[in-house]
Amino acid sequence: MNTRRQFIATMAASAAASPIGALTAEVVAAPKNSISLSGRNGPEFGSLSAVIQNLKGGSDLPLSFLRRDHQDLAAWKAKGRAKMLELLQYAPAKCDPNAEVVSRKDCGDYIREEVRFNTTPVFRVPATVLIPKNATLPAPAVVALHSHGGYYMWGREREVETSDAIHPTLRNMREVGYGGKAYGIELVRRGYVVIAIDMFYWGERRVVLDDDPPEWKARSLTLSDEQVKAYHNRCNRDEEIMAKTLYCAGVSWTGIIAWDDIRTVDYLITRPDVDPNRIACVGQSVGGLRSSYLAALDDRIKAAVVSSWMCSFPNQLEAHIRGIGFTKIIPGMYHLMDHPDIASLAMPKPLMVINGSQDRLFELAGVHAAHEKLAKCYVKAGVPEHFKSIIEDAPHQFNAERQAEAWAWFDKWL
C-alpha cells in the first residue's frame, strides 16, 4: 500500500468480505459533580444542544431488564442479545482458529507463547498466552482486554510482556494507568492462564503505510517520545476515516472488536491447559467496555471485571461526548438499552465494576446512575451478591489496589 487512500480502499474490501448478517456496593469518596472533557463552558454543541437532547432515548428503555414486562431472565437475555448482535452490523462466519504457536519461552514461573489464530476468514490475530508452571492444569483462564489510551503503536503489551524489553512510553503508560504493572503477569502467577490479543487498529494490527518511517514499521525501541507521539497523533486523527470506511463497508468497528473477543474464547477453549468452565475477562478503559460486552454476549465467561468504563450514554451528550469514540458505538442501540442495560446481559454471572470520580471522560452523575441501575438489575435477577460496585476518588486508571480486589473477585468465583 503506497498511500492512505489505497490502505482505506483495501480495508473496506477486507471488511466487506465478512458476512453481515440485595446490593453489594462499595462507594469511596465519590462526589456527583462533574467536569466537561472539552473544557468549554456550557453545552458541547451550543445552539444545537437542545435539539440533540430531544433526540436521545428516555429513561423507560424497552429492552431494559428493569421494565415490568421483563420477568424471565433467560427470555430477556435472548431478546437483548439478539438485538445487540443485530445492531453490531457484523456477523462473521465461524471458522477454525487454525492456531499456530510461533514462539515459546520459559519465563521462570510461567511460559509465554506468541500465538496466531483466525477470528474470521479475514482476520488472523496476534495473541500472547501465559501459562502458569506451578498450577494444576487445566487451569482457569482470564481474557485480558487492552485499553485505547490514544496509544496505538503497542496493544496487548499493556497487559502482558511479549519480549524482554519495552519502550519507555509504554512503561510510562503502565505507571499512569496500571499502577506500573503488566497485570497479566500478576494473574499467571496466581495460577491463571492468560490470553491477550491486539485489538483491530492497535499493535501488530495497526495502520502501516509504505511511506512510513522504518522505525515506525519496526516499532523500534529507539523511537523517541516525539516519534511515538507523532504516530499516535496520526492514528487518532484517522480514527474518523477508519470508522467511516468500516460503516461504508457495511460493518461497525464495535462489531469487529466484540466478535474478535468472542472468537478469542473460541480459541481459548481448544487449549488443553484451559478449564473451559472457568474463564473470566477483565479490561481497563475501552478494555472495560470490551469486558462488559464479552460478558454480556458469551456465557462461557463466568466472571468479569470492568474498569473505567461504565456510564450512561445519554448523560454523555451534553458535555462529555468526546469520551465516546467510534470504537464504542452501537448505532440504534441507545433507544432500546443504555450501556448498563447491555452490561446487565451478563447476569447472573459475577460482575465487578470500577470507576473513578476524578475521571474526566465521564459525566459523573451518569456513572452513579449506571452503577445504580446495574445494582437494581442484579437485585431483580435474585443475585445481588454477584454485583460489586466501586466508585473511588481516583482518575482514569486501574491501579494496584483495584487490581488486587479484581483478582480476589476472580479467586472467589472461579
HELIX and SHEET records of a PDB file:
HELIX    1   1 ARG A    4  ALA A   16  1                                  13    
HELIX    2   2 GLY A   46  LEU A   48  5                                   3    
HELIX    3   3 SER A   49  LEU A   55  1                                   7    
HELIX    4   4 LEU A   73  LEU A   87  1                                  15    
HELIX    5   5 ARG A  156  ARG A  158  5                                   3    
HELIX    6   6 PRO A  168  GLY A  177  1                                  10    
HELIX    7   7 TYR A  183  ARG A  189  1                                   7    
HELIX    8   8 GLY A  203  ARG A  205  5                                   3    
HELIX    9   9 PRO A  214  ALA A  218  1                                   5    
HELIX   10  10 ASP A  225  CYS A  248  1                                  24    
HELIX   11  11 TRP A  253  LEU A  268  1                                  16    
HELIX   12  12 VAL A  286  LEU A  297  1                                  12    
HELIX   13  13 PHE A  313  GLN A  316  1                                   4    
HELIX   14  14 ILE A  321  GLY A  323  5                                   3    
HELIX   15  15 PHE A  326  LYS A  328  5                                   3    
HELIX   16  16 MET A  333  HIS A  335  5                                   3    
HELIX   17  17 HIS A  339  ALA A  343  1                                   5    
HELIX   18  18 SER A  344  ALA A  346  5                                   3    
HELIX   19  19 LEU A  364  LYS A  380  1                                  17    
HELIX   20  20 PRO A  384  HIS A  386  5                                   3    
HELIX   21  21 ALA A  400  TRP A  413  1                                  14    
SHEET    1   A10 THR A  24  VAL A  27  0                                        
SHEET    2   A10 PHE A 387  GLU A 392  1                                        
SHEET    3   A10 LEU A 351  GLY A 356  1                                        
SHEET    4   A10 ILE A 301  SER A 307  1                                        
SHEET    5   A10 VAL A 274  GLN A 284  1                                        
SHEET    6   A10 ALA A 139  LEU A 145  1                                        
SHEET    7   A10 VAL A 193  ILE A 197  1                                        
SHEET    8   A10 ARG A 124  PRO A 132 -1                                        
SHEET    9   A10 TYR A 110  ASN A 118 -1                                        
SHEET   10   A10 GLU A 100  ASP A 106 -1                                        
END                                                                             
